[in-house]
């Protein structure tokens, strides 16, 4: 995720500061063409990222771009809704590159930016323009505001059939999905209804009450449940530590306190590595607050990355691109809501990894049962962080150090197997951090309807900083309290600190639904395709 910063008043005082995360860069942000009668303004920026693609069959990657606005008050940053929905709306511009496609969903929370023609490689365009409807955010013409433009790399997962479970007729992974009454049988999800069950597992209940999964019609009793058949976007990488810092830095002081492990209410913060509640880095999580000079509520803290522990934030070796660990389910939900995205379901997770291919017993996200484990790190904490090892199924597991850079195994010379990628290009679906998904095996998870975040978190006293979607697992009774629990969620994939390296279809913890913050818990977010 990339942040770009701009100070702007409607008397046209402006300033831009550049930054980057992973290989997506948004820079040279300016505000243009205020229309006082329509309450709109244009945000203009340059955008680029490496390893972009669009294939003949429509598969592609994209940047999910959204805007946050600050009014120089004590409130959190406001989500800037766009003005017009559709494909390449007239009030947008692709900039200097004609090979740009801009798609704005009907909720106008953000925009998907991608290449329009078949191709691959570095993608860039200067002077891309999106129109912001500042009137819907309560911004007045006389206000002085700051604007941040964020981008998250996403992968498009097309509509179509796919397999869940990996049964080959005689064996299957632990608690894998299978046809009701037919153990060890992988299930192809099509437009025909399939009655699904699993063996007894912690917090699963579909072993006693099978659920029917039907292509475009969701599941039994919930036709809106995202079962993976319909097209969706999934983050290319696990959330990075820089992305989480950017998220924290748009929240109010009390909201910030809800999304970290340390107590951060005072001017001095004793345990300033805030995700581990310590004074030093553990397990390569370098997210920290200044030790002093933070003021008190309502002054927000400015967090940073400091993996090298020298007290200077955001240096080249400070681990900005390391996958964010120590995330609770509530943290992931809040981040997803804030970004205008949503949680992924465990069926979507299997589809992103396996694609349309038939299931292979014991396979991992790259489609085989072979694994290569790294033993050391090169260029620690830098954007080029990698490992010296190579081989089929290169994945981070059981090294004991902590999370690696998101997508560490991919280079210009790797393919799906050697980079450990899923079928469509999502990285680290097996290994690095466990990933939280909405559970099909749990009755609470089955009430999920796939609503997207609106960019706004709770502000109710004692419940600040939570996601607000009522259909998401963990909702605390009302929207005003938000997501405070985790029942109906669980884990897929694998974590670097796990006792065993779990195959793709293994559901050992798929409905676990815990609320704790642990060293190899991470995640990524999704969005239903417009």
Secondary structure in CASP SS format (residue, H / E / C, confidence):
PFRMAT SS
TARGET T0000
AUTHOR 0000-0000-0000
METHOD secondary structure of the structure
MODEL  1
X C 1.00
X E 1.00
X E 1.00
X E 1.00
X E 1.00
X E 1.00
X E 1.00
X E 1.00
X E 1.00
X C 1.00
X C 1.00
X C 1.00
X C 1.00
X E 1.00
X E 1.00
X E 1.00
X E 1.00
X C 1.00
X E 1.00
X E 1.00
X E 1.00
X C 1.00
X C 1.00
X E 1.00
X E 1.00
X E 1.00
X E 1.00
X E 1.00
X E 1.00
X E 1.00
X E 1.00
X E 1.00
X E 1.00
X E 1.00
X E 1.00
X C 1.00
X C 1.00
X C 1.00
X C 1.00
X E 1.00
X E 1.00
X E 1.00
X E 1.00
X E 1.00
X E 1.00
X E 1.00
X E 1.00
X E 1.00
X E 1.00
X E 1.00
X E 1.00
X E 1.00
X E 1.00
X E 1.00
X C 1.00
X C 1.00
X C 1.00
X C 1.00
X C 1.00
X E 1.00
X E 1.00
X E 1.00
X E 1.00
X E 1.00
X E 1.00
X E 1.00
X E 1.00
X E 1.00
X E 1.00
X E 1.00
X C 1.00
X C 1.00
X C 1.00
X C 1.00
X C 1.00
X C 1.00
X C 1.00
X E 1.00
X E 1.00
X E 1.00
X C 1.00
X E 1.00
X C 1.00
X C 1.00
X C 1.00
X E 1.00
X E 1.00
X C 1.00
X C 1.00
X C 1.00
X C 1.00
X C 1.00
X E 1.00
X C 1.00
X C 1.00
X C 1.00
X C 1.00
X C 1.00
X C 1.00
X E 1.00
X E 1.00
X E 1.00
X E 1.00
X E 1.00
X C 1.00
X C 1.00
X C 1.00
X C 1.00
X C 1.00
X C 1.00
X E 1.00
X E 1.00
X E 1.00
X E 1.00
X E 1.00
X C 1.00
X C 1.00
X C 1.00
X E 1.00
X E 1.00
X E 1.00
X E 1.00
X E 1.00
X E 1.00
X E 1.00
X E 1.00
X E 1.00
X E 1.00
X E 1.00
X E 1.00
X E 1.00
X E 1.00
X E 1.00
X H 1.00
X H 1.00
X H 1.00
X H 1.00
X C 1.00
X C 1.00
X C 1.00
X C 1.00
X C 1.00
X C 1.00
X E 1.00
X E 1.00
X E 1.00
X E 1.00
X E 1.00
X E 1.00
X E 1.00
X E 1.00
X E 1.00
X E 1.00
X E 1.00
X E 1.00
X E 1.00
X E 1.00
X C 1.00
X C 1.00
X C 1.00
X C 1.00
X E 1.00
X E 1.00
X E 1.00
X E 1.00
X E 1.00
X E 1.00
X E 1.00
X C 1.00
X C 1.00
X C 1.00
X C 1.00
X C 1.00
X C 1.00
X C 1.00
X C 1.00
X C 1.00
X E 1.00
X E 1.00
X C 1.00
X C 1.00
X E 1.00
X C 1.00
X C 1.00
X E 1.00
X E 1.00
X E 1.00
X E 1.00
X E 1.00
X C 1.00
X C 1.00
X C 1.00
X C 1.00
X E 1.00
X E 1.00
X E 1.00
X E 1.00
X C 1.00
X C 1.00
X C 1.00
X C 1.00
X C 1.00
X C 1.00
X C 1.00
X C 1.00
X C 1.00
X C 1.00
X C 1.00
X C 1.00
X C 1.00
X E 1.00
X E 1.00
X E 1.00
X C 1.00
X H 1.00
X H 1.00
X H 1.00
X C 1.00
X E 1.00
X C 1.00
X C 1.00
X E 1.00
X C 1.00
X C 1.00
X C 1.00
X C 1.00
X C 1.00
X C 1.00
X C 1.00
X C 1.00
X C 1.00
X E 1.00
X E 1.00
X E 1.00
X E 1.00
X C 1.00
X C 1.00
X C 1.00
X C 1.00
X E 1.00
X H 1.00
X H 1.00
X H 1.00
X H 1.00
X H 1.00
X H 1.00
X H 1.00
X H 1.00
X C 1.00
X C 1.00
X C 1.00
X C 1.00
X H 1.00
X H 1.00
X H 1.00
X H 1.00
X H 1.00
X H 1.00
X C 1.00
X C 1.00
X C 1.00
X C 1.00
X C 1.00
X C 1.00
X C 1.00
X C 1.00
X C 1.00
X C 1.00
X C 1.00
X C 1.00
X C 1.00
X C 1.00
X E 1.00
X C 1.00
X C 1.00
X C 1.00
X C 1.00
X E 1.00
X C 1.00
X C 1.00
X C 1.00
X C 1.00
X C 1.00
X C 1.00
X C 1.00
X C 1.00
X E 1.00
X E 1.00
X C 1.00
X C 1.00
X C 1.00
X C 1.00
X C 1.00
X C 1.00
X C 1.00
X C 1.00
X C 1.00
X C 1.00
X C 1.00
X C 1.00
X C 1.00
X C 1.00
X C 1.00
X E 1.00
X E 1.00
X C 1.00
X C 1.00
X C 1.00
X C 1.00
X C 1.00
X C 1.00
X C 1.00
X C 1.00
X C 1.00
X C 1.00
X C 1.00
X C 1.00
X C 1.00
X C 1.00
X C 1.00
X C 1.00
X E 1.00
X E 1.00
X C 1.00
X C 1.00
X C 1.00
X C 1.00
X C 1.00
X H 1.00
X H 1.00
X H 1.00
X H 1.00
X H 1.00
X H 1.00
X H 1.00
X H 1.00
X H 1.00
X H 1.00
X C 1.00
X C 1.00
X C 1.00
X E 1.00
X C 1.00
X C 1.00
X E 1.00
X H 1.00
X H 1.00
X H 1.00
X H 1.00
X H 1.00
X H 1.00
X H 1.00
X H 1.00
X H 1.00
X C 1.00
X C 1.00
X C 1.00
X C 1.00
X C 1.00
X C 1.00
X C 1.00
X C 1.00
X C 1.00
X C 1.00
X C 1.00
X C 1.00
X C 1.00
X C 1.00
X C 1.00
X C 1.00
X C 1.00
X E 1.00
X E 1.00
X C 1.00
X C 1.00
X C 1.00
X C 1.00
X E 1.00
X C 1.00
X C 1.00
X C 1.00
X C 1.00
X C 1.00
X C 1.00
X C 1.00
X E 1.00
X C 1.00
X C 1.00
X C 1.00
X C 1.00
X C 1.00
X C 1.00
X C 1.00
X E 1.00
X E 1.00
X C 1.00
X C 1.00
X C 1.00
X C 1.00
X C 1.00
X C 1.00
X C 1.00
X C 1.00
X C 1.00
X E 1.00
X C 1.00
X C 1.00
X C 1.00
X C 1.00
X C 1.00
X C 1.00
X C 1.00
X C 1.00
X C 1.00
X C 1.00
X H 1.00
X H 1.00
X H 1.00
X H 1.00
X C 1.00
X C 1.00
X C 1.00
X C 1.00
X C 1.00
X C 1.00
X C 1.00
X C 1.00
X C 1.00
X C 1.00
X C 1.00
X C 1.00
X C 1.00
X C 1.00
X E 1.00
X E 1.00
X E 1.00
X E 1.00
X E 1.00
X C 1.00
X C 1.00
X C 1.00
X C 1.00
X C 1.00
X C 1.00
X H 1.00
X H 1.00
X H 1.00
X C 1.00
X C 1.00
X C 1.00
X C 1.00
X C 1.00
X C 1.00
X C 1.00
X C 1.00
X C 1.00
X C 1.00
X C 1.00
X C 1.00
X C 1.00
X C 1.00
X C 1.00
X C 1.00
X C 1.00
X C 1.00
X C 1.00
X C 1.00
X C 1.00
X C 1.00
X C 1.00
X C 1.00
X C 1.00
X C 1.00
X C 1.00
X E 1.00
X C 1.00
X C 1.00
X C 1.00
X C 1.00
X C 1.00
X C 1.00
X C 1.00
X E 1.00
X C 1.00
X C 1.00
X C 1.00
X C 1.00
X C 1.00
X E 1.00
X E 1.00
X E 1.00
X E 1.00
X C 1.00
X C 1.00
X C 1.00
X C 1.00
X C 1.00
X C 1.00
X C 1.00
X C 1.00
X C 1.00
X C 1.00
X C 1.00
X C 1.00
X C 1.00
X C 1.00
X C 1.00
X C 1.00
X C 1.00
X C 1.00
X C 1.00
X C 1.00
X C 1.00
X C 1.00
X C 1.00
X C 1.00
X C 1.00
X C 1.00
X C 1.00
X C 1.00
X E 1.00
X E 1.00
X C 1.00
X C 1.00
X C 1.00
X E 1.00
X E 1.00
X E 1.00
X C 1.00
X C 1.00
END
